[in-house]
Structure formats: structure tokens, C-alpha cells
């Protein structure tokens, strides 16, 4: 028997596919028992998030990132993922010169050296000839290798130069989410259908009697997407388990804490309207030292070494629109979705307030990843446990 899907628009919201959250013993369900998820945003791209020339260890190479993952796994973190970039030669210029590992292959390689942490691959599903059948097979394989610890951060792409590098033109913003929904519908059917599957829809993807084995262990891998737009939130409500968000206000923690409650409530309500539940994940870049004076000196040194050789590339992403004209030019030297700055006690208090604002997870970044992560593990993580944010 062959299952046939004709058009994505005809089936969206009709069938509910199993997710790892439906299985209490899945690694995802176990991680979600934590009061707040804890992740690391790997710096597999040159400069991490920060356009500053202040000397540091942060490095995009494999060995450095492997060591970071092993460290956060030992600290009990729940997940890791990274950016995926297809930038032109020179990247953004200066420190952010475009050197970068591939997110999918990096996380796949990490499956062989990790035991517990969830590994999420960031993948542009609309670039080039990527076919859902390819990804369904690769994903099911990684799911089995990891025992259900692999997932996808689904990206539609927002830079014209990246679409052009693959020989195409940037797809209109909302249309990207329609096509991505079709891709994910096909992907989920390949993971869960017990019979061969045929498909002919609005996209260029065609399948005839396609079938994938083995099936993922817990329904399907974890699905994540980053968004702030109406179309992106509608997509996330239907398909994602975790929604990677940014603050609709300014990048400082106080502004984010004020702006996020309405934003997170809107996203979660959109999912409830679909009979689903989503978690929100925020990327704070943490700058912390023992004293306020030391912390401010570190922050000021990063900003004082801002790399003015960097530039932007055309993007129609909507999640950052609220930042225009609000954040100072020096903001680019710091990076991250928001910045959390202070002593260990002050950092934890800001995390508590972010959690109260509807943030379910923290995907951390640092300026100087190895020593700053060590400081976080030694001084901040114990306070997170005392505050009830970690078990």
C-alpha cells in the first residue's frame, strides 16, 4: 500500500505526528524535566558571535568545539547546536571572516564522542538540491546512533547571497515557511509511515514509493526553529518542539525581561491552538566576573576592541526588527541574542527573571568560550541549582 500526499496546504494541521515528547523515556523528555533547559551555542564560526579583536581562545576548529561539548556534557547541560552559514568569501570581514565548520557534519561527528547530551544540527532545508528522503535517512541513522539524542534546527534562510550561492534567488519570506512546512510534513511521514510513500506537491521534491528504515526510536527527532515573525510563529506552532527566540526589545537583559512575557505567551498560545506545546529557547551571551568592577572592565575591554572591519549582509529576517535604532553600534562587539552581564549572583537573578518571563531554556554563548565556560561551571551553575532552575 502506498500513501500519497498531494499538496501541503491540504493536510497541514490534519494529522498529528508522534514527537519525542510523547515518550517519557526519550532523552528529550528527560531533559525537559529540568526547570530550565541549558544549552551551549557552539562557536563553529570564526569569532563566535562577537566582532571584537580582544585576545581570546575562542576558535571555530573541531578540536576546540569538541572539547567544549565534552565539558558541558560533564556539567550536565542538555543540548548543543550552532549556526549554519554559507557566506561569500571573507564572511562579514575582520574577525567574522567566514571560516566555519558545517553544523550538520560537526554534530554528526559529535555522536561518536558523547554519551548523554542532545545534539542538534542546523540545516537550511531550502538550499540547493537537499531532498527530504536524504534527510529522513540521515536523521534516522543519527537517531539510532545516539539513542534519540539528535535533532534538527530547521532554517529557511534569510540572506540573498546564500540563496544565490546555490544558484537560485531568495524566496519571499512567508513563502519560505510554506515550503518548509511541506518539507517537514514529508519528512515526518517518511519517519513514521509503515508503508511506502509517494508525494507530488508545490515544491520541486517528488517521491515515488519512498520508504525509510530504521524508524526513529521516539517517533521522530527533536525539531527546533528560530523565529519572531507571524509566519514563523505559525510554522513553529504546528511543527517545532523548541522555538529559538530573541527579545523583541533591546539586547540588554532588563529590556528583554520587560518585552519577553507577551512574546513568549503569544508563541505558546499559538501552539496550544494547534493542540501542541512548545518550549522557548533564548541565546544570552554571558559576561561575568567575581565583582561588578571586574565584570565591567571585561565588558568595556571587549567593546574597546570592536572590529570595525565587519559589515552586514542583506537579510530579510524579521526577528531582529525591534532592535533597529535601539541598540548602540558597539553591540556588535558583544553578540548573542541578548547580553547578561554581572557577578555570578546577578547573572542568576537575571536568569530567574528571564524564566519568569516565559523563557524555558538558555542556549549560552561566551566571548572567550573555554575560560568563561569554566567560570560558569564553577561559580554560576551551583547558584542556578540553589535558585531552583536546575536539578
C-alpha positions in Angstrom: 0.0 0.0 0.0 1.3 3.5 -0.9 0.4 6.6 1.0 0.2 9.6 -1.3 0.4 13.3 -0.3 -0.7 15.8 -3.0 -0.4 19.3 -1.5 1.0 20.5 1.7 -1.9 23.0 2.1 -4.4 20.2 2.1 -3.0 18.4 5.1 -1.5 21.0 7.4 -2.9 20.5 10.8 -4.9 17.4 9.9 -2.6 14.7 11.2 -0.6 14.8 14.4 2.7 13.0 14.2 4.4 11.5 17.2 7.2 13.5 18.8 9.9 12.6 21.3 7.8 14.4 23.9 5.2 11.6 23.6 7.8 9.1 25.1 8.6 9.6 28.8 11.9 7.7 28.4 13.2 9.7 25.4 16.3 11.9 26.0 14.2 14.9 25.1 11.5 14.2 27.7 14.2 13.5 30.3 15.9 16.8 29.6 12.6 18.7 29.8 12.3 17.5 33.4 14.7 20.3 34.2 13.1 23.5 35.4 15.0 25.3 32.6 16.9 23.7 29.7 20.6 24.5 29.5 22.5 24.5 26.2 25.6 25.8 24.6 25.8 27.7 21.3 28.9 26.3 19.8 31.4 28.8 18.1 31.9 26.7 15.0 32.2 30.0 13.0 35.1 32.4 13.3 34.7 34.9 16.1 31.7 33.1 17.6 29.1 35.9 18.0 31.5 38.7 18.8 33.2 41.2 16.5 36.0 42.1 18.8 39.7 41.8 18.5 40.4 41.4 22.2 42.6 38.4 22.6 40.8 35.1 23.4 40.9 31.4 22.9 37.6 31.1 21.0 38.2 29.0 17.9 36.0 27.6 15.1 38.0 24.4 14.7 36.8 20.9 15.5 39.1 20.2 18.4 38.1 23.3 20.3 34.4 22.7 19.8 34.7 19.0 20.7 36.3 20.0 24.0 33.5 22.5 24.7 30.9 19.8 24.2 32.6 17.3 26.4 32.9 20.0 29.1 29.2 21.0 29.0 28.2 17.3 28.9 30.2 16.8 32.1 28.5 19.8 33.6 25.1 18.3 32.9 24.0 20.6 30.0 21.1 19.3 28.0 21.9 20.3 24.4 24.2 21.9 21.9 23.9 23.4 18.5 25.5 26.0 16.3 24.9 28.4 13.3 24.9 27.2 9.7 26.4 29.6 7.3 27.0 29.7 3.5 28.7 33.1 3.3 30.7 34.6 0.5 34.5 34.8 0.6 35.6 36.9 3.6 32.3 36.4 5.5 31.4 39.6 7.4 35.0 40.8 7.3 37.6 41.1 10.1 37.2 38.7 13.0 34.0 37.3 11.5 35.8 36.2 8.3 33.6 33.4 7.3 35.7 30.4 8.4 33.2 27.9 9.7 32.6 24.2 10.1 29.4 22.7 8.8 26.8 22.3 11.6 25.3 19.0 10.3 28.6 17.3 9.9 30.0 18.7 13.2 27.1 17.4 15.3 27.2 14.1 13.4 30.8 13.7 14.4 30.0 14.5 18.0 27.8 11.5 18.2 30.9 9.3 18.5 32.4 11.1 21.5 29.3 12.0 23.6 27.0 9.9 25.8 24.1 12.0 27.1 23.9 15.5 25.6 21.3 16.2 22.8 23.0 17.2 19.5 21.1 19.5 17.2 22.1 20.1 13.5 21.2 23.4 12.0 20.1 22.8 8.4 18.9 25.1 5.6 16.2 22.9 4.2 15.5 25.1 1.1 19.1 25.5 -0.2 20.2 23.6 -3.2 19.1 20.0 -4.0 18.6 18.8 -0.4 15.8 16.1 -0.6 13.5 15.1 2.3 14.4 11.4 1.6 18.1 12.2 2.1 17.5 13.9 5.4 15.0 11.3 6.6 17.5 8.5 6.2 20.4 10.5 7.6 18.3 11.7 10.5 17.0 8.2 11.3 20.6 6.9 11.2 21.8 9.6 13.7 18.8 9.0 15.9 19.8 5.3 16.2 23.5 6.0 16.7 22.7 8.4 19.6 19.7 6.6 21.1 17.4 9.5 20.3 19.8 12.4 21.1 19.8 14.0 17.7 17.6 16.8 16.3 17.2 19.4 13.6 17.2 23.2 13.9 15.2 23.9 10.8 16.3 27.1 8.9 14.6 28.6 5.9 17.4 31.0 5.0 17.2 34.8 5.0 20.3 36.1 3.2 20.1 36.7 -0.6 23.8 35.9 -1.1 23.3 32.4 0.3 20.4 31.5 -2.0 22.5 32.9 -4.9 25.4 30.8 -4.0 23.2 27.7 -4.6 22.2 29.1 -8.0 18.8 30.5 -7.0 17.1 33.6 -5.7 15.9 34.4 -2.2 12.4 33.1 -1.7 9.8 35.5 -0.3 9.7 35.4 3.5 6.3 33.9 4.2 6.6 31.6 1.1 9.7 30.1 2.7 7.7 28.9 5.6 5.0 27.3 3.4 7.7 25.3 1.5 9.4 24.4 4.8 6.1 23.1 6.2 5.8 20.9 3.1 9.3 19.6 3.6 8.7 18.8 7.3 5.4 17.1 6.5 7.1 14.8 4.0 10.0 14.2 6.4 7.7 13.2 9.3 5.7 10.9 7.0 8.9 9.2 5.9 9.9 8.7 9.5 6.5 7.4 10.6 4.7 5.7 7.7 4.7 2.0 7.8 4.1 1.8 4.0 5.9 3.3 1.0 5.1 6.9 0.4 4.6 9.0 -2.7 4.5 12.7 -3.0 3.9 15.5 -5.5 3.3 19.0 -4.2 4.0 22.6 -4.8 7.8 22.2 -4.3 10.4 20.5 -6.5 10.5 17.5 -4.2 9.0 14.3 -5.7 8.8 10.9 -4.1 7.5 7.6 -5.5 7.1 4.6 -3.2 9.8 6.0 -0.9 10.5 4.3 2.4 12.9 4.8 5.3 14.2 2.3 7.7 15.1 2.2 10.5 12.4 4.4 12.0 13.5 6.9 14.7 13.2 5.4 18.2 10.9 8.0 19.7 8.5 9.0 16.9 10.9 11.5 15.3 13.9 13.6 16.2 13.6 16.8 18.1 12.5 19.8 15.8 13.7 23.3 16.5 13.3 26.6 14.6 14.3 30.2 15.2 11.7 32.8 14.5 9.9 36.0 15.5 7.7 36.6 12.5 4.0 35.9 12.2 4.6 33.2 9.5 7.5 31.7 11.6 5.4 31.5 14.7 2.6 29.8 12.9 5.0 27.3 11.5 6.6 26.7 14.9 3.2 26.2 16.5 2.5 23.3 14.1 5.9 21.6 13.9 8.5 22.6 16.4 9.2 21.3 19.9 11.5 24.1 20.8 11.3 27.7 19.4 14.6 29.6 19.4 13.6 33.2 20.1 15.2 36.6 20.6 13.9 39.6 22.6 11.6 41.9 20.6 13.1 44.8 22.6 16.7 45.9 23.2 19.5 43.5 23.8 20.2 44.3 27.5 18.7 41.9 30.0 16.4 44.4 31.6 14.8 45.3 28.3 14.4 41.7 27.4 12.8 40.8 30.7 10.2 43.6 30.1 9.5 42.7 26.5 9.6 38.9 26.6 6.4 37.9 28.6 4.0 39.0 25.8 6.2 37.5 23.1 6.6 34.1 24.8 2.9 33.9 25.7 2.0 34.6 22.1 4.2 31.7 20.9 2.9 29.2 23.4 -0.7 30.2 22.8 -0.2 29.6 19.1 1.0 26.1 19.8 -1.9 25.4 22.2 -4.3 26.4 19.5 -2.9 23.5 17.5 -3.2 21.2 20.4 0.5 21.2 21.0 3.1 22.5 23.5 6.4 24.3 22.6 9.3 25.5 24.7 11.1 28.7 24.1 14.9 28.9 24.0 16.9 32.2 24.3 20.6 32.8 23.5 22.2 35.1 26.1 25.9 35.9 25.9 27.1 35.8 29.4 29.8 38.2 30.7 30.6 37.6 34.3 33.4 38.0 36.9 33.6 37.9 40.7 32.9 41.6 41.2 31.0 44.3 39.4 34.2 46.2 38.7 35.9 43.2 37.2 32.8 42.4 35.1 32.6 46.0 33.8 36.3 46.0 33.0 35.9 42.8 30.9 32.8 44.2 29.1 34.5 47.5 28.4 37.6 45.8 27.1 35.6 43.7 24.6 33.8 46.9 23.3 37.0 48.9 23.2 38.4 46.3 20.8 35.4 46.4 18.5 36.3 45.3 15.0 35.1 48.0 12.6 36.1 45.9 9.6 32.9 43.9 9.9 29.9 44.6 7.8 26.4 43.2 7.4 24.9 41.2 4.5 21.4 41.7 3.1 18.8 39.9 5.2 15.0 40.0 5.4 14.9 38.2 8.8 12.1 39.7 11.0 13.1 38.6 14.4 15.6 41.4 14.8 13.5 44.3 13.5 12.8 45.6 17.0 16.5 46.2 17.5 16.8 48.8 14.8 17.7 52.2 16.2 17.7 50.8 19.8 21.0 49.0 20.3 24.2 51.1 20.2 26.8 50.4 17.4 29.1 48.8 20.0 26.5 46.0 20.4 28.1 44.0 17.6 31.3 43.6 19.6 29.4 41.6 22.3 27.0 39.4 20.3 24.3 36.9 21.4 20.6 37.5 21.2 20.8 39.4 24.5 23.6 40.1 26.9 23.6 39.0 30.5 26.2 40.9 32.4 27.1 40.8 36.1 28.6 38.9 39.0 27.5 35.3 39.4 24.7 36.2 41.7 23.5 39.0 39.3 23.6 36.6 36.3 21.5 34.0 38.2 19.0 36.7 39.2 18.7 37.8 35.5 18.1 34.1 34.5 15.4 33.8 37.2 13.6 36.8 35.7 14.0 35.5 32.2 12.5 32.3 33.2 9.6 34.1 34.8 9.2 36.0 31.5 8.4 32.7 29.8 11.9 31.5 28.7 12.1 27.8 29.0 15.8 27.3 28.0 19.1 29.2 27.9 21.4 28.5 24.9 24.5 30.1 26.3 27.3 31.9 24.4 30.5 33.4 25.8 33.1 35.8 24.5 36.1 33.7 25.4 34.4 30.3 25.5 36.8 27.9 27.3 37.7 30.1 30.4 34.3 31.8 30.5 32.6 28.3 30.5 34.9 27.1 33.2 33.9 30.2 35.3 30.2 29.5 34.6 30.6 25.9 35.7 32.5 26.7 38.9 30.6 29.8 40.0 27.2 30.2 38.3 25.9 26.7 37.8 25.8 25.9 41.6 23.8 29.1 42.1 21.4 28.1 39.3 20.8 24.9 41.3 20.3 26.8 44.5 17.8 29.1 42.7 15.8 26.0 41.6 16.5 26.5 37.9 18.5 23.2 37.7 18.1 19.9 39.4 
